[in-house]
Amino acid sequence: MTKQKLIIYWSRRDFRLLDNPALYNAVEKAKEEKVLFLPIYILDNALLGGNEGNIGYPRRFYLSKILSKFINKFDCFSVLAGTPNDIFRELSKHYDIYIYVNHDVESYSRKRDQEIADLIGSDKFFASKDQLTVPKDTISGSGSLYTVFSPFRNTVLQGFLKSVTFQKPQLNDIKYAQNISFDNYDITSLDLELKNIDKSQQLIFNLINKQWQVRFGKDQTISLDAIWNRPDYSNWYSSEDEAIAQFEDFVRNKILNYKENRDSLALDLQGNGQTSKMSLALKWGLISSRTIKEIVLRQHGGLEKEGVFSYISEIIWREFYKYILYNNPSVLDLEFQKRFQNNEIKWVDDKTALYRFEKWIKGETGYEVVDAAMHQIANTGWMHNRSRMIVASVLTKNLGVDWRWGQDYFRAVLLDLDEASNNGGWQWAASVGADPKPIRIFNPYLQQENYDNNKEYIRFWLPKNYNIHEPIVDHKQAREEALKRYGLGSKK
């Protein structure tokens, strides 16, 4: 008996209609061939299990919110709990399935997608270019992969500016697959009322809500529920329309001053800050980098203005880190620079590291700007980029703690956690990553003087009962120890 054809749009981190290649192509194919269409999202073991990948409360809560709003745009949408392999194996028993996805650069996702392609046939699995818009195999004039940002940007910029966006798909007059059922009891189809966003969010969150903790080092764990109250993140945008509206406001009113204002911690407190705060939208796919580029060019025409060029360069930085991760998947656990691999950097011993790490997490290092930033991230799920650089430098350089611990903590607390950008930032701060610079040791006092001179940011984020005290490691002493740690000896 011939199986009925089924076109599946498998959403992962692309909760938008505009410029969603996989969704557009799937809808067009289903309409063209007049076959069934099934949009799905899979709550897999990483979400249903304990703490795999340090997916913390912030990302779990935010996912439940944006997913419930996204599925509301469809007349039918299946949210399934189970493993992708089990789900697609079951569906393929009853249907001739064709799967459309947006490509992911992370090694776990690539391995998962390859397994599904092998399961149903590579000619039935379609992965559209999305997260990494530049060619993943871009090479330099010498024939090697880029390791430095500026020449990478110079090579890919024009191609990025010319990249084409997809229209919103027309979801009317499409034949949805209804009442999909499974024989496998390990698979659950959530009974959601798509138009009741609040109820859907609560049901999804209840299913994936787990203890908030961070796992790091040699399978060590710290309970974050025991340290922080869980924020509700209600001030954040949580849909495609809200994200685009916020970005359009930024492009109209702030982007021209972006270059001179983007590092100011004090200015970040005014209004909605001086940065676009699109890292969250880009991570979850509420907006694409191509749409961001389109909105900027529509408003300002080109990159002649410094603020515009500076902002687009930051978008290309995200592309650079995705390019690095795609071509070097081991960087999530291993230094990009080979000279620092094999434990060449002698971090402080585990007992000392644990004490310092906990102080850093709690915002009790004694460096006020660091402690303020750590309260910001705990209470908002976000941290200003200048603050990220400062706290990462202090953890690795001043406190001598392995950068991988910091990477794990950010995974557990950030709403906008993007593996490529997070890894790139931590490796950069630890001076072990791509785009290498001379070993830099940030002076937290100078950083505060330069970017929060009147302590506005510090006063805003430090709790009223904050106990001002000497740093747990004096900066001068920390600098000397860091230089030795990196094999540079003592320098005056």
C-alpha positions in Angstrom: 0.0 0.0 0.0 1.4 3.4 -1.0 2.0 5.7 2.0 0.6 9.2 2.0 3.2 11.9 1.5 3.8 14.1 4.5 5.8 17.4 4.5 7.3 18.1 7.9 8.6 21.5 9.1 10.8 20.7 12.1 11.3 23.9 14.1 14.3 24.1 16.4 15.6 27.6 17.0 13.7 29.5 14.3 10.5 30.9 15.9 9.5 33.3 13.1 7.6 33.5 9.9 9.8 36.1 8.1 12.9 34.8 6.5 12.5 31.3 7.7 13.9 29.2 4.8 12.9 25.8 6.0 9.3 26.9 6.8 8.9 28.7 3.5 10.2 25.8 1.5 8.1 23.2 3.4 4.9 25.2 2.9 5.5 25.9 -0.7 6.2 22.2 -1.4 3.1 21.1 0.5 1.0 23.5 -1.5 2.6 22.7 -4.8 2.1 18.9 -4.4 -1.2 19.3 -2.5 0.0 17.0 0.3 -0.3 17.0 4.1 1.8 19.5 6.1 2.9 19.0 9.7 4.8 21.6 11.7 6.4 20.2 14.8 8.7 21.0 17.7 10.4 18.2 19.7 11.1 18.4 23.4 14.0 15.9 23.5 15.9 14.3 26.3 18.1 17.4 26.8 15.0 19.2 27.9 13.1 16.3 29.5 16.0 15.0 31.4 18.0 16.4 34.2 20.7 19.0 33.4 22.3 17.9 30.2 24.2 20.7 28.5 23.5 23.1 31.4 20.1 24.1 30.0 19.1 26.2 33.0 15.8 27.7 34.2 16.2 30.8 32.1 16.3 29.0 28.7 13.6 26.5 29.8 11.2 29.3 30.9 11.9 31.4 27.8 11.5 28.5 25.4 8.0 27.7 26.9 7.0 31.3 26.3 8.2 31.9 22.8 7.2 28.4 21.6 3.6 28.9 22.9 3.4 32.2 21.0 4.9 30.8 17.8 2.6 27.8 17.6 -0.3 30.3 17.9 0.4 31.4 14.4 -0.6 28.0 12.9 -4.0 26.3 12.7 -2.3 23.1 13.7 1.1 22.5 15.3 2.4 19.4 17.1 4.7 19.7 20.1 6.1 16.2 20.8 8.0 14.8 23.7 10.5 12.1 22.8 13.7 11.5 20.8 13.8 12.7 17.2 14.8 9.2 16.1 11.8 7.5 17.7 9.4 10.2 16.4 10.5 10.1 12.8 10.8 6.3 12.8 7.2 6.1 14.0 6.0 8.7 11.4 7.8 6.9 8.6 5.8 3.7 9.4 2.6 5.5 8.3 3.7 8.2 6.0 6.2 8.9 3.3 7.9 11.8 5.2 10.0 14.7 3.9 11.7 16.8 6.6 12.6 20.5 6.3 14.9 22.1 8.8 17.2 25.1 9.2 20.8 24.0 9.5 22.6 24.2 12.8 26.3 24.6 13.3 26.7 22.8 16.6 28.2 19.3 16.5 25.4 17.7 18.5 22.8 19.1 16.1 24.8 18.1 13.0 25.2 14.5 14.3 21.4 14.4 15.2 20.5 15.7 11.7 22.8 13.2 10.0 21.1 10.3 11.9 17.7 11.5 10.8 18.8 11.9 7.2 20.3 8.3 7.3 17.0 7.1 8.8 14.6 8.5 6.2 17.0 8.9 3.3 19.2 11.9 2.5 17.0 12.8 -0.5 14.1 13.4 1.9 15.9 15.6 4.4 16.4 19.3 3.4 18.6 21.6 5.6 18.5 25.3 4.6 21.3 27.7 5.3 20.2 29.9 8.2 22.4 30.4 11.3 25.7 30.6 9.4 24.8 32.7 6.4 28.4 32.9 5.0 29.9 29.9 3.3 31.1 27.5 6.0 34.2 26.6 4.0 35.3 30.2 3.3 39.1 30.2 3.0 41.8 32.8 2.9 44.1 33.6 0.0 46.6 31.1 1.4 44.0 28.4 1.1 43.4 28.0 4.8 40.5 28.7 7.1 40.4 32.1 8.7 41.4 32.5 12.3 41.4 36.3 12.5 38.3 38.3 12.4 39.1 41.4 10.3 40.2 39.6 7.1 37.3 37.2 7.6 34.9 40.2 7.7 36.5 41.8 4.7 36.0 38.6 2.7 32.4 37.8 3.6 30.9 41.3 4.1 29.7 42.0 0.6 28.2 38.5 0.2 26.4 39.0 3.5 25.0 42.4 2.4 23.7 40.8 -0.8 22.1 37.8 1.0 18.5 37.3 0.1 15.6 37.0 2.6 12.6 34.8 2.3 9.0 36.1 2.4 6.6 35.0 5.1 4.9 31.8 4.0 1.2 31.9 3.2 -0.3 29.6 5.8 -3.8 29.8 4.5 -5.2 27.1 2.2 -2.8 24.5 3.4 -3.8 21.0 4.4 -2.6 20.2 7.9 -2.0 16.6 9.1 -4.5 16.2 11.9 -4.7 13.8 14.9 -1.2 12.3 14.5 -0.9 9.4 16.8 2.0 7.1 17.8 2.3 3.4 18.8 5.5 4.1 20.8 4.6 4.9 24.4 7.9 6.8 24.8 6.4 9.5 22.5 3.9 12.0 23.8 2.0 14.6 21.7 1.1 17.5 24.0 -2.6 18.3 24.1 -2.3 22.1 23.6 -4.9 24.7 22.9 -2.9 26.7 20.3 -4.8 29.9 20.8 -4.5 29.8 24.6 -0.9 31.0 24.8 -0.7 31.2 28.6 -2.1 27.7 29.1 0.2 26.3 26.5 3.2 28.0 28.1 2.3 26.6 31.5 1.9 23.1 30.2 5.2 23.1 28.3 7.1 24.7 31.1 5.7 22.2 33.7 7.0 19.4 31.5 10.6 20.8 31.1 11.0 22.6 34.4 13.9 21.1 36.3 16.2 22.1 39.2 18.3 25.1 38.3 21.9 24.2 38.7 25.3 24.4 37.0 27.5 21.4 36.3 31.2 22.1 35.7 34.7 20.7 36.1 34.9 17.1 37.1 31.2 16.6 37.4 30.8 19.2 40.1 27.4 20.8 40.7 26.2 24.0 42.3 22.5 24.6 42.9 21.5 28.0 41.6 18.1 27.7 43.1 19.8 27.9 46.4 21.6 31.1 45.5 19.2 33.1 43.3 15.4 33.7 43.2 14.0 32.8 39.8 13.2 35.9 37.7 10.1 36.0 35.5 11.8 37.8 32.5 8.6 39.6 31.8 10.4 42.7 30.5 11.9 40.8 27.5 10.3 40.6 24.1 9.1 37.1 23.4 7.8 37.0 19.8 9.0 37.8 16.3 6.8 41.0 16.1 8.0 42.3 19.4 11.7 41.7 18.5 11.4 43.4 15.2 9.6 46.4 16.7 12.4 46.8 19.3 15.1 46.5 16.6 13.4 49.0 14.3 13.4 51.5 17.2 17.1 50.9 17.8 17.9 51.4 14.1 15.9 54.7 14.0 17.1 56.2 17.2 20.3 54.7 18.4 22.4 52.9 15.8 24.2 56.1 14.6 25.7 56.5 18.0 26.3 52.8 18.5 30.1 52.9 18.1 30.7 55.5 20.9 27.9 54.3 23.2 27.9 50.6 23.0 30.6 50.0 25.7 29.0 52.3 28.3 27.6 50.5 31.2 26.0 53.7 32.6 24.2 54.5 29.4 22.8 50.9 29.3 20.6 51.9 32.2 18.8 54.7 30.2 15.6 53.6 28.5 16.2 50.2 26.9 20.0 50.8 26.8 22.2 51.8 23.9 22.6 48.4 22.4 20.0 46.5 20.3 19.7 43.6 22.7 19.1 41.4 19.6 21.3 38.6 20.9 18.2 36.9 22.4 16.2 37.2 19.1 19.1 35.9 17.1 19.8 33.0 19.4 16.2 31.8 19.3 15.5 32.7 15.7 12.9 35.4 16.4 14.8 37.4 13.8 17.4 36.4 11.3 20.8 38.2 10.7 19.6 38.7 7.1 16.5 40.6 8.3 18.6 42.6 10.7 20.8 43.6 7.7 17.7 44.4 5.6 16.2 46.7 8.2 19.5 48.5 8.7 20.1 49.1 5.0 16.5 50.1 4.4 16.8 52.9 7.0 20.4 54.0 6.3 21.2 52.9 2.8 24.7 51.6 3.4 27.6 51.3 5.8 29.1 54.7 5.4 28.1 55.9 8.9 30.4 54.7 11.6 27.6 53.4 13.9 26.0 51.4 11.2 29.3 49.8 10.1 30.2 49.1 13.7 26.9 47.4 14.3 27.0 45.2 11.2 30.5 44.2 12.1 29.2 42.9 15.4 26.7 40.8 13.4 29.6 39.4 11.4 31.4 38.6 14.7 28.5 36.2 15.4 29.0 34.7 11.9 32.8 34.4 12.6 32.3 32.4 15.8 29.8 30.1 14.1 32.3 29.6 11.3 35.0 28.7 13.9 32.7 26.3 15.8 31.5 24.6 12.6 35.0 24.0 11.4 36.5 23.3 14.8 33.8 21.5 16.9 36.3 20.5 19.6 36.6 24.2 20.8 33.7 23.7 23.1 36.0 21.7 25.3 39.5 22.5 24.0 41.5 25.7 23.5 41.5 26.9 19.8 45.2 27.7 20.1 47.2 24.5 20.0 50.0 26.0 22.2 47.5 26.1 25.2 46.1 22.6 24.7 47.1 19.6 26.9 46.7 21.6 30.1 49.5 24.0 29.3 47.9 26.7 31.5 48.1 25.8 35.2 44.8 26.9 36.7 44.6 27.2 40.4 43.9 23.9 42.3 40.3 22.7 42.5 39.7 23.6 46.1 40.8 27.2 45.5 39.0 27.4 42.2 35.7 26.2 43.7 35.9 28.9 46.5 36.7 31.6 43.9 34.1 30.3 41.4 31.3 30.4 44.0 32.3 33.9 45.1 32.3 35.0 41.4 28.8 33.4 40.8 27.4 35.2 43.9 28.9 38.6 43.0 31.2 38.6 46.0 34.6 39.0 44.5 35.2 42.4 45.9 35.6 43.9 42.5 32.4 46.1 42.4 31.9 46.2 38.7 32.3 42.4 38.5 29.8 41.8 41.3 27.3 44.2 39.8 27.5 42.4 36.5 27.0 39.0 38.2 23.8 40.3 39.8 22.7 41.7 36.4 23.0 38.3 34.7 21.3 36.5 37.6 18.3 38.8 37.6 17.8 39.4 33.9 19.3 36.4 32.1 21.4 38.9 30.1 24.6 40.8 30.6 26.1 43.8 28.7 28.9 42.7 26.4 31.5 44.9 28.1 30.5 43.3 31.4 30.8 39.9 29.9 34.4 40.7 28.9 35.2 42.1 32.3 33.8 39.2 34.4 35.4 36.6 32.1 38.8 38.2 32.2 38.6 38.4 36.0 37.5 34.8 36.4 40.3 33.5 34.2 43.1 36.0 34.8 42.6 37.4 38.3 41.1 34.3 39.9 42.9 31.7 37.8 39.8 29.6 37.2 39.5 27.5 34.1 37.5 29.3 31.3 35.4 26.2 30.8 33.8 26.7 34.2 32.7 30.2 33.2 31.4 28.9 29.9 29.3 26.3 31.8 27.9 29.0 34.2 26.8 31.2 31.3 25.1 28.2 29.7 23.0 27.8 32.9 22.0 31.5 33.4 21.8 33.2 30.0 18.6 33.6 28.1 20.6 34.4 24.9 23.0 31.5 25.2 24.5 30.9 21.8 27.2 28.1 22.0 29.4 29.7 19.3 29.4 33.2 20.7 29.6 32.1 24.3 32.6 29.8 23.5 34.3 32.5 21.4 33.9 35.1 24.1 35.2 32.9 26.8 38.2 31.7 24.8 38.9 35.3 23.8 38.8 36.5 27.4 41.1 33.6 28.4 43.5 34.5 25.5 43.3 31.0 24.1 40.9 31.4 21.2 40.7 32.6 17.6 41.5 36.2 16.6 44.5 36.0 19.1 45.8 39.2 20.8 48.7 39.6 23.2 47.8 38.2 26.6 45.4 40.8 28.0 44.7 41.2 31.7 41.8 43.6 32.3 42.2 45.9 35.2 38.7 45.9 36.7 39.3 49.3 38.3 40.2 50.9 35.0 37.3 49.1 33.3 34.9 50.6 35.9 36.5 54.0 35.5 36.2 53.9 31.7 32.7 52.5 31.4 30.9 53.3 34.7 32.9 56.3 36.0 30.1 57.5 38.3 29.2 54.0 39.5 25.6 54.3 38.1 25.7 50.7 36.9 27.3 49.5 40.1 24.7 51.2 42.3 21.8 49.9 40.2 22.8 46.3 40.2 24.5 45.7 43.5 22.0 44.8 46.3 21.5 47.3 49.1 23.1 44.9 51.6 26.2 44.5 49.5 29.3 44.3 51.7 32.1 46.4 50.2 35.3 44.5 50.9 38.8 43.9 49.6 39.0 41.7 46.5 39.4 38.0 47.2 42.6 38.3 45.2 44.4 41.6 45.0 44.6 42.8 41.4 48.4 43.4 41.4 49.0 39.9 42.9 46.5 38.4 40.4 48.3 40.0 37.5 51.6 38.6 38.5 50.1 35.2 39.0 48.4 35.4 35.6 51.6 36.3 33.8 53.3 33.3 35.2 50.3 31.1 34.4 50.6 32.0 30.8 54.4 31.5 30.8 55.3 35.1 30.6 57.0 35.5 33.9 57.0 38.8 35.8 56.6 42.0 33.8 56.6 45.5 35.2 
